[in-house]
Each structure stands twice: as C-alpha cells, then as structure tokens.
C-alpha cells in the first residue's frame, strides 16, 4: 500500500524511526542495518512494508529496496514472522543473509537469536532457488543504491519479465557499464539481454 515515506527524521533508535511527513508522524519498525544507514541527516526516505493484523497495523521501514525484498522473502517462509525477519536483518546485513541462504550455511543463520536448526534449514530450502549470488548487490559498483536501476526494474516487471531475471540482467549491466546509465539506457540494454 505504501511504497516509501520521505520526510523529516524526528526520532530514531535501533528498533524504530519516526518520520514527519507533512505534519503526520509515521512510526516505522526498522532493523539495525537500516538504523546504521540513516545517519544524522534530517531528511530521509525509507521504503516500507505494511503488515495488517487484527489487532494492529505495523509499518516497517528499510534503507533500500533490496533489504525490503529480502524481508518479504523471509516472511514468506513458514514459521518466520515479521519480528523474526527483522531480527535476522538486524543480526546480519542483507548481503550476508543472502550469501548464507545461497551457500546453504545453516550454522550462520543458527547464530541468530531465535533461529534453530529446523528454521534455518526451512529458510534455506524455501529461498535458495529464489535468491542467487548474482542478485547480491555490490556496494562498490553502486548497485545497492541506484534509483535508475529500481525504475528500470519496475518498467521491466510491468512489461512482463520475471523480477529476479530482470534484476539479474540489470545488475550485470551496471557492473560492466557503470552506474551512470539512464533509465532508458538500462531498459534498452536489458531488453537485448532478456
């Protein structure tokens, strides 16, 4: 329902952030990873995921769409709720979580509080084929925070290409061509590959 919230950062700690957006204060549950990315800048943007329960509406905030997508993958696993997913993303950064799942590294996941051997195995079995090493963002190449990539990915998804396949193609293009490509250039090059 809400894609992102952009506004003035009023309050933050390792568990939540409050963003004032045109006079409305939004309380967003965040991970330690997102907390570390917020910095001290007063203006901020957090990508969101809304969870509607019988007793509450919970809004989760993420530093980037990669972390949010990973959060959504995690909560799709049976037995992994939103709080467990947030603990996972607070204990390890998104790249480390993806790497552990792709490599089948259950002991690394078991070091996280509340994750036993059965849950770790279930996460790996359910997500290993959905995630791949090529989808792990490269912070050096600017792939992690590339809004042009996000817009191109959205356009390719609307055109009917599977999101994982389109994202893989875009990441490869950015790694070879650099992060300075426009949305149009990214889409054109991706269409050649796809």
Secondary structure as a PSIPRED ss2 file (coil, helix, strand):
# PSIPRED VFORMAT (PSIPRED V4.0)

   1 X C   1.000  0.000  0.000
   2 X C   1.000  0.000  0.000
   3 X C   1.000  0.000  0.000
   4 X E   0.000  0.000  1.000
   5 X E   0.000  0.000  1.000
   6 X E   0.000  0.000  1.000
   7 X E   0.000  0.000  1.000
   8 X E   0.000  0.000  1.000
   9 X E   0.000  0.000  1.000
  10 X E   0.000  0.000  1.000
  11 X E   0.000  0.000  1.000
  12 X E   0.000  0.000  1.000
  13 X C   1.000  0.000  0.000
  14 X C   1.000  0.000  0.000
  15 X C   1.000  0.000  0.000
  16 X E   0.000  0.000  1.000
  17 X E   0.000  0.000  1.000
  18 X E   0.000  0.000  1.000
  19 X E   0.000  0.000  1.000
  20 X E   0.000  0.000  1.000
  21 X E   0.000  0.000  1.000
  22 X C   1.000  0.000  0.000
  23 X C   1.000  0.000  0.000
  24 X E   0.000  0.000  1.000
  25 X E   0.000  0.000  1.000
  26 X E   0.000  0.000  1.000
  27 X E   0.000  0.000  1.000
  28 X E   0.000  0.000  1.000
  29 X E   0.000  0.000  1.000
  30 X C   1.000  0.000  0.000
  31 X C   1.000  0.000  0.000
  32 X H   0.000  1.000  0.000
  33 X H   0.000  1.000  0.000
  34 X H   0.000  1.000  0.000
  35 X H   0.000  1.000  0.000
  36 X H   0.000  1.000  0.000
  37 X H   0.000  1.000  0.000
  38 X H   0.000  1.000  0.000
  39 X C   1.000  0.000  0.000
  40 X C   1.000  0.000  0.000
  41 X C   1.000  0.000  0.000
  42 X C   1.000  0.000  0.000
  43 X E   0.000  0.000  1.000
  44 X E   0.000  0.000  1.000
  45 X E   0.000  0.000  1.000
  46 X E   0.000  0.000  1.000
  47 X E   0.000  0.000  1.000
  48 X E   0.000  0.000  1.000
  49 X E   0.000  0.000  1.000
  50 X E   0.000  0.000  1.000
  51 X E   0.000  0.000  1.000
  52 X E   0.000  0.000  1.000
  53 X C   1.000  0.000  0.000
  54 X C   1.000  0.000  0.000
  55 X C   1.000  0.000  0.000
  56 X C   1.000  0.000  0.000
  57 X E   0.000  0.000  1.000
  58 X E   0.000  0.000  1.000
  59 X E   0.000  0.000  1.000
  60 X E   0.000  0.000  1.000
  61 X E   0.000  0.000  1.000
  62 X E   0.000  0.000  1.000
  63 X C   1.000  0.000  0.000
  64 X C   1.000  0.000  0.000
  65 X H   0.000  1.000  0.000
  66 X H   0.000  1.000  0.000
  67 X H   0.000  1.000  0.000
  68 X H   0.000  1.000  0.000
  69 X H   0.000  1.000  0.000
  70 X H   0.000  1.000  0.000
  71 X H   0.000  1.000  0.000
  72 X H   0.000  1.000  0.000
  73 X H   0.000  1.000  0.000
  74 X H   0.000  1.000  0.000
  75 X H   0.000  1.000  0.000
  76 X C   1.000  0.000  0.000
  77 X C   1.000  0.000  0.000
  78 X C   1.000  0.000  0.000
  79 X C   1.000  0.000  0.000
  80 X C   1.000  0.000  0.000
  81 X C   1.000  0.000  0.000
  82 X H   0.000  1.000  0.000
  83 X H   0.000  1.000  0.000
  84 X H   0.000  1.000  0.000
  85 X H   0.000  1.000  0.000
  86 X H   0.000  1.000  0.000
  87 X H   0.000  1.000  0.000
  88 X H   0.000  1.000  0.000
  89 X H   0.000  1.000  0.000
  90 X H   0.000  1.000  0.000
  91 X H   0.000  1.000  0.000
  92 X C   1.000  0.000  0.000
  93 X C   1.000  0.000  0.000
  94 X H   0.000  1.000  0.000
  95 X H   0.000  1.000  0.000
  96 X H   0.000  1.000  0.000
  97 X H   0.000  1.000  0.000
  98 X H   0.000  1.000  0.000
  99 X H   0.000  1.000  0.000
 100 X H   0.000  1.000  0.000
 101 X H   0.000  1.000  0.000
 102 X H   0.000  1.000  0.000
 103 X H   0.000  1.000  0.000
 104 X C   1.000  0.000  0.000
 105 X C   1.000  0.000  0.000
 106 X H   0.000  1.000  0.000
 107 X H   0.000  1.000  0.000
 108 X H   0.000  1.000  0.000
 109 X H   0.000  1.000  0.000
 110 X H   0.000  1.000  0.000
 111 X C   1.000  0.000  0.000
 112 X C   1.000  0.000  0.000
 113 X C   1.000  0.000  0.000
 114 X C   1.000  0.000  0.000
 115 X C   1.000  0.000  0.000
 116 X C   1.000  0.000  0.000
 117 X H   0.000  1.000  0.000
 118 X H   0.000  1.000  0.000
 119 X H   0.000  1.000  0.000
 120 X H   0.000  1.000  0.000
 121 X H   0.000  1.000  0.000
 122 X H   0.000  1.000  0.000
 123 X H   0.000  1.000  0.000
 124 X H   0.000  1.000  0.000
 125 X H   0.000  1.000  0.000
 126 X H   0.000  1.000  0.000
 127 X H   0.000  1.000  0.000
 128 X C   1.000  0.000  0.000
 129 X C   1.000  0.000  0.000
 130 X C   1.000  0.000  0.000
 131 X C   1.000  0.000  0.000
 132 X C   1.000  0.000  0.000
 133 X H   0.000  1.000  0.000
 134 X H   0.000  1.000  0.000
 135 X H   0.000  1.000  0.000
 136 X C   1.000  0.000  0.000
 137 X C   1.000  0.000  0.000
 138 X C   1.000  0.000  0.000
 139 X C   1.000  0.000  0.000
 140 X C   1.000  0.000  0.000
 141 X C   1.000  0.000  0.000
 142 X C   1.000  0.000  0.000
 143 X C   1.000  0.000  0.000
 144 X C   1.000  0.000  0.000
 145 X C   1.000  0.000  0.000
 146 X C   1.000  0.000  0.000
 147 X H   0.000  1.000  0.000
 148 X H   0.000  1.000  0.000
 149 X H   0.000  1.000  0.000
 150 X H   0.000  1.000  0.000
 151 X H   0.000  1.000  0.000
 152 X H   0.000  1.000  0.000
 153 X H   0.000  1.000  0.000
 154 X H   0.000  1.000  0.000
 155 X H   0.000  1.000  0.000
 156 X H   0.000  1.000  0.000
 157 X H   0.000  1.000  0.000
 158 X H   0.000  1.000  0.000
 159 X C   1.000  0.000  0.000
 160 X C   1.000  0.000  0.000
 161 X C   1.000  0.000  0.000
 162 X C   1.000  0.000  0.000
 163 X H   0.000  1.000  0.000
 164 X H   0.000  1.000  0.000
 165 X H   0.000  1.000  0.000
 166 X H   0.000  1.000  0.000
 167 X H   0.000  1.000  0.000
 168 X H   0.000  1.000  0.000
 169 X H   0.000  1.000  0.000
 170 X H   0.000  1.000  0.000
 171 X H   0.000  1.000  0.000
 172 X H   0.000  1.000  0.000
 173 X H   0.000  1.000  0.000
 174 X H   0.000  1.000  0.000
 175 X H   0.000  1.000  0.000
 176 X H   0.000  1.000  0.000
 177 X H   0.000  1.000  0.000
 178 X C   1.000  0.000  0.000
 179 X C   1.000  0.000  0.000
 180 X C   1.000  0.000  0.000
 181 X C   1.000  0.000  0.000
 182 X C   1.000  0.000  0.000
 183 X H   0.000  1.000  0.000
 184 X H   0.000  1.000  0.000
 185 X H   0.000  1.000  0.000
 186 X H   0.000  1.000  0.000
 187 X H   0.000  1.000  0.000
 188 X H   0.000  1.000  0.000
 189 X H   0.000  1.000  0.000
 190 X H   0.000  1.000  0.000
 191 X H   0.000  1.000  0.000
 192 X H   0.000  1.000  0.000
 193 X H   0.000  1.000  0.000
 194 X C   1.000  0.000  0.000
